[in-house]
Amino acid sequence: MFDGVHLGHQAVIKAAVQSAQRSGGVAAVLTFDPHPSRLFRPDDPVRLIMDRERRVAALLRLGVAAVIVQPFDAAFAAIDADQFLPRLRADLPALHTVYVGENWRFGRGRRGDVTLLVAEAKKLGLHVVSAPRINGDGEPISSTRIRALLAEGRIDAANVLLGSAYASEGVVTPGKRLGRTIGFPTLNLPWAPDLRPRLGVYVVSIQRADRSDQALRGVANYGLRPTVEVGAIEPRLEAHLLEPHCPYETGDYLTVEWLAFIRPETRFTGLDALREQISKDINSAKNWFGC
């Protein structure tokens, strides 16, 4: 799946890219959509760190020439492990080498492992490179581990394993202007991830999604706004810039990078208490940035 495109994924892909560059070949990534759990346990699927578009974009940034998105449906899931490589070779006649992580499983019932992959590759004259797992803080880096960190609000630890800042994107939309009336104008960025990080207040940086401008420092609340909104069920992302002037306006498409967790979302007794806490949150963000 390459969900999150974390440091472990990057190690496998960079090895393939470097090999292709040395040999004059072409490196491509094969990924799936949707996640297999959508087929096998639709009532309790794995929640993804990245949607398909962001995942493909992240993979392309690693230098591959193409990303192949294979629909994961019942027919594909039924392919026996010993038939996987022949099918792949039939679709990609110039296939030379397959790069995988050492713990990769494939084929119906996840019967295939690297040992079987190597054996089947020899029959077809193909090569297999198995990359060892990358550890972080003494434990293997995995998407499952990163999902748990995001759910706990441990964004700094998640970013270390991802190899870059966890990010979200959205179009600035008009809000109720409540933040402006209490002295803290915000950018409202509708965003509905498959995997929700912990609700709360975060240190963030913000820039245009095309990265045509410099990232600006900010503080953001991702939550249900219990102090000012009753009965909300969908979290909202609202960001306040620490800069004196906001260059963004309604309709701008922005990227928000999540850098540190400040506190969980809280219901306050009124706007005065909320205003006081926001001031503290801004100071926390400024201290984090060292300003």
PAKOL-958115 format. One line per 2 residues: their letters; for each residue x, z negated, y of C-alpha. Coordinates in Angstrom, 2 decimals. Layout:
<atoms>
a = X:Z:Y  ... $
</atoms>
This chain:
<atoms>
mf = 0.00:0.00:0.00  2.90:-0.79:2.38 $
dg = 0.49:-3.14:4.18  2.27:-4.52:7.23 $
vh = 5.31:-2.27:6.65  7.39:-5.46:6.43 $
lg = 11.14:-5.85:5.91  10.82:-5.39:2.14 $
hq = 8.93:-2.13:2.59  11.41:-1.00:5.22 $
av = 14.34:-1.52:2.84  12.83:0.82:0.24 $
ik = 11.88:3.48:2.77  15.13:3.42:4.73 $
aa = 17.09:3.88:1.50  15.03:6.99:0.72 $
vq = 15.40:8.34:4.26  19.19:7.88:4.22 $
sa = 19.47:9.56:0.83  17.38:12.51:2.01 $
qr = 19.55:12.88:5.10  22.73:12.93:3.02 $
sg = 21.41:15.47:0.53  19.43:17.69:2.89 $
gv = 16.19:16.64:1.26  12.89:15.46:2.67 $
aa = 11.69:11.86:2.50  7.96:11.17:2.27 $
vl = 5.89:8.05:1.65  2.99:7.87:-0.78 $
tf = 0.43:5.24:0.11  -3.17:4.54:-0.87 $
dp = -6.45:4.07:0.93  -8.52:2.01:0.50 $
hp = -6.80:-0.99:-1.06  -7.40:-1.06:-4.86 $
sr = -9.31:-4.33:-4.49  -12.08:-2.40:-2.73 $
lf = -12.68:-0.67:-6.04  -12.08:-3.52:-8.47 $
rp = -13.61:-6.45:-6.57  -15.64:-5.07:-3.66 $
dd = -17.20:-8.47:-2.92  -13.79:-10.04:-2.30 $
pv = -11.32:-7.35:-1.22  -7.84:-7.98:0.12 $
rl = -7.92:-8.06:3.91  -5.30:-5.74:5.35 $
im = -2.72:-6.56:8.00  -2.81:-2.98:9.31 $
dr = -5.47:-0.31:9.30  -4.54:3.10:7.94 $
er = -3.74:4.66:11.32  -1.35:1.91:12.36 $
rv = 0.24:1.84:8.91  0.89:5.59:8.97 $
aa = 2.32:5.38:12.49  4.65:2.54:11.47 $
ll = 5.84:4.48:8.41  6.56:7.59:10.45 $
rl = 8.64:5.54:12.88  10.99:4.75:9.98 $
gv = 12.03:8.40:9.89  10.06:9.87:7.00 $
aa = 8.97:13.47:7.34  5.48:12.87:5.98 $
vi = 3.05:10.20:4.84  0.79:11.15:1.94 $
vq = -2.41:9.12:1.83  -3.88:9.18:-1.68 $
pf = -7.56:8.17:-1.91  -7.73:5.27:-4.33 $
da = -10.87:5.99:-6.32  -12.01:5.49:-9.91 $
af = -10.46:8.77:-11.07  -7.06:7.94:-9.63 $
aa = -7.20:4.38:-10.96  -7.85:5.73:-14.46 $
id = -4.54:7.63:-14.68  -2.42:6.16:-17.47 $
ad = 0.98:4.89:-16.43  2.85:7.45:-18.53 $
qf = 0.92:10.25:-16.81  1.62:9.12:-13.25 $
lp = 4.96:10.86:-12.79  3.86:14.12:-14.45 $
rl = 0.87:14.21:-12.09  3.12:13.50:-9.13 $
ra = 5.59:16.19:-10.20  2.78:18.71:-10.60 $
dl = 1.66:18.09:-7.03  5.23:17.94:-5.68 $
pa = 7.29:20.45:-7.70  10.44:19.80:-5.63 $
lh = 10.34:16.06:-6.32  13.86:14.75:-6.94 $
tv = 13.92:10.94:-6.66  11.32:8.19:-6.55 $
yv = 12.11:5.01:-4.59  10.16:1.85:-5.42 $
ge = 10.43:-1.92:-5.10  11.63:-3.73:-8.21 $
nw = 8.24:-5.43:-8.72  6.12:-2.28:-8.33 $
rf = 3.33:-1.77:-10.85  1.34:1.39:-11.43 $
gr = -1.08:3.17:-13.74  -4.32:2.08:-15.33 $
gr = -4.40:-1.68:-15.78  -1.10:-1.91:-13.84 $
rg = 0.66:-1.26:-17.16  3.56:0.62:-15.63 $
dv = 6.69:-1.10:-14.34  10.13:0.07:-13.26 $
tl = 11.40:0.21:-16.86  8.61:2.61:-17.84 $
lv = 9.07:4.58:-14.62  12.76:5.14:-15.40 $
ae = 11.99:6.20:-18.97  9.34:8.70:-17.87 $
ak = 11.56:10.01:-15.08  14.33:10.88:-17.54 $
kl = 11.90:13.09:-19.47  11.24:15.08:-16.29 $
gl = 14.79:15.16:-14.97  13.89:12.86:-12.08 $
hv = 15.78:9.93:-10.63  14.43:6.46:-9.85 $
vs = 15.87:3.97:-7.36  14.56:0.43:-7.60 $
ap = 15.20:-1.64:-4.48  15.60:-5.41:-4.95 $
ri = 13.12:-7.69:-3.24  14.13:-8.97:0.18 $
ng = 13.94:-12.73:0.73  13.02:-14.61:3.88 $
dg = 13.60:-18.38:4.04  14.44:-18.36:0.36 $
ep = 11.21:-16.70:-0.79  10.40:-13.03:-1.45 $
is = 8.86:-11.23:1.50  5.39:-9.97:0.67 $
st = 2.22:-8.86:2.41  0.38:-11.75:0.74 $
ri = 2.78:-14.23:2.29  2.41:-12.64:5.74 $
ra = -1.40:-12.73:5.49  -1.23:-16.47:4.83 $
ll = 1.03:-17.00:7.84  -1.34:-15.07:10.12 $
ae = -4.31:-17.11:8.89  -2.38:-20.29:9.73 $
gr = -1.43:-19.07:13.20  2.27:-19.04:12.29 $
id = 2.81:-15.83:14.19  6.52:-16.38:14.83 $
aa = 7.22:-16.74:11.10  5.06:-13.70:10.32 $
nv = 6.96:-11.63:12.88  10.28:-12.50:11.24 $
ll = 9.03:-11.16:7.90  7.43:-8.11:9.49 $
gs = 10.65:-7.25:11.28  8.68:-6.68:14.49 $
ay = 5.90:-8.33:16.45  2.41:-8.38:14.98 $
as = 0.37:-6.13:17.25  -3.15:-5.05:18.09 $
eg = -4.47:-2.18:20.15  -7.60:-1.75:22.22 $
vv = -9.23:-0.09:25.20  -9.77:-2.27:28.25 $
tp = -13.52:-2.76:28.69  -15.56:-4.45:31.40 $
gk = -16.20:-8.15:30.80  -18.37:-10.80:32.42 $
rl = -15.60:-11.50:34.97  -15.76:-15.21:34.19 $
gr = -11.99:-15.44:34.08  -11.79:-14.00:37.56 $
ti = -14.27:-16.52:38.94  -12.19:-19.47:37.66 $
gf = -8.92:-17.98:38.89  -7.60:-16.41:35.68 $
pt = -8.61:-12.72:35.42  -8.37:-11.28:31.92 $
ln = -8.18:-7.93:30.22  -10.95:-7.58:27.63 $
lp = -9.73:-5.71:24.57  -12.32:-5.19:21.80 $
wa = -10.52:-5.41:18.47  -11.95:-5.90:15.00 $
pd = -9.14:-6.26:12.44  -9.76:-6.32:8.72 $
lr = -7.65:-9.47:8.52  -8.37:-11.90:11.34 $
pr = -5.44:-14.03:12.49  -6.15:-17.65:13.33 $
lg = -8.44:-18.09:16.31  -6.60:-19.53:19.26 $
vy = -4.32:-18.98:22.24  -1.11:-16.97:21.92 $
vv = 1.90:-15.90:23.93  1.77:-12.10:24.11 $
si = 3.33:-9.06:25.69  1.21:-6.12:26.82 $
qr = 1.96:-2.48:27.53  0.35:0.95:27.25 $
ad = -0.07:2.04:23.66  2.13:5.09:24.22 $
rs = 4.87:2.69:25.40  5.31:4.70:28.58 $
dq = 5.73:1.55:30.65  7.53:-1.77:30.48 $
al = 5.91:-4.56:28.48  4.42:-7.31:30.64 $
rg = 4.25:-11.01:29.77  0.93:-12.69:29.13 $
va = -1.19:-15.28:27.37  -4.20:-14.30:25.26 $
ny = -7.18:-15.98:23.67  -8.53:-14.58:20.42 $
gl = -11.76:-16.31:19.58  -15.46:-16.94:19.99 $
rp = -15.28:-18.49:23.50  -17.35:-21.58:22.52 $
tv = -17.18:-23.14:26.00  -18.92:-20.23:27.75 $
ev = -20.70:-18.34:24.97  -23.14:-19.75:22.42 $
ga = -23.70:-18.18:19.02  -20.93:-15.58:19.11 $
ie = -19.90:-14.41:15.65  -17.31:-11.74:16.47 $
pr = -14.02:-12.91:17.99  -12.84:-11.28:21.18 $
le = -9.33:-10.71:22.48  -8.81:-11.53:26.16 $
ah = -5.40:-11.43:27.79  -4.19:-12.82:31.11 $
ll = -1.02:-11.36:32.60  1.61:-13.70:34.00 $
ep = 2.65:-11.00:36.46  1.34:-11.22:40.04 $
hc = -0.36:-7.83:39.85  -2.16:-6.19:36.94 $
py = -1.43:-2.45:36.60  -4.14:-1.94:33.99 $
et = -7.79:-1.10:34.45  -10.92:-0.25:32.48 $
gd = -10.28:2.58:30.02  -6.57:1.98:29.54 $
yl = -5.44:1.93:25.92  -3.06:-1.00:25.45 $
tv = -0.88:-2.57:22.79  -0.73:-6.36:22.58 $
ew = 2.21:-7.89:20.73  1.60:-11.44:19.51 $
la = 4.70:-13.59:19.97  3.87:-17.30:19.57 $
fi = 0.92:-19.58:18.83  0.07:-22.09:21.57 $
rp = -3.03:-23.90:20.29  -6.25:-23.41:18.29 $
et = -9.43:-22.42:20.08  -11.32:-25.43:21.44 $
rf = -14.74:-26.07:22.94  -14.41:-27.84:26.29 $
tg = -16.98:-29.93:28.16  -17.17:-27.52:31.07 $
ld = -15.41:-24.97:33.23  -13.23:-27.54:34.98 $
al = -11.77:-28.71:31.69  -11.36:-25.09:30.58 $
re = -9.58:-24.20:33.83  -7.20:-27.14:33.42 $
qi = -6.35:-26.16:29.86  -5.78:-22.51:30.78 $
sk = -3.26:-23.68:33.39  -1.45:-25.62:30.67 $
di = -1.56:-22.58:28.37  -0.03:-20.40:31.09 $
ns = 2.75:-22.94:31.62  3.39:-22.98:27.88 $
ak = 3.69:-19.18:27.89  6.01:-19.27:30.90 $
nw = 8.21:-21.83:29.17  8.32:-19.65:26.07 $
fg = 9.49:-16.69:28.16  11.88:-18.95:30.05 $
c = 10.34:-18.32:33.45 $
</atoms>
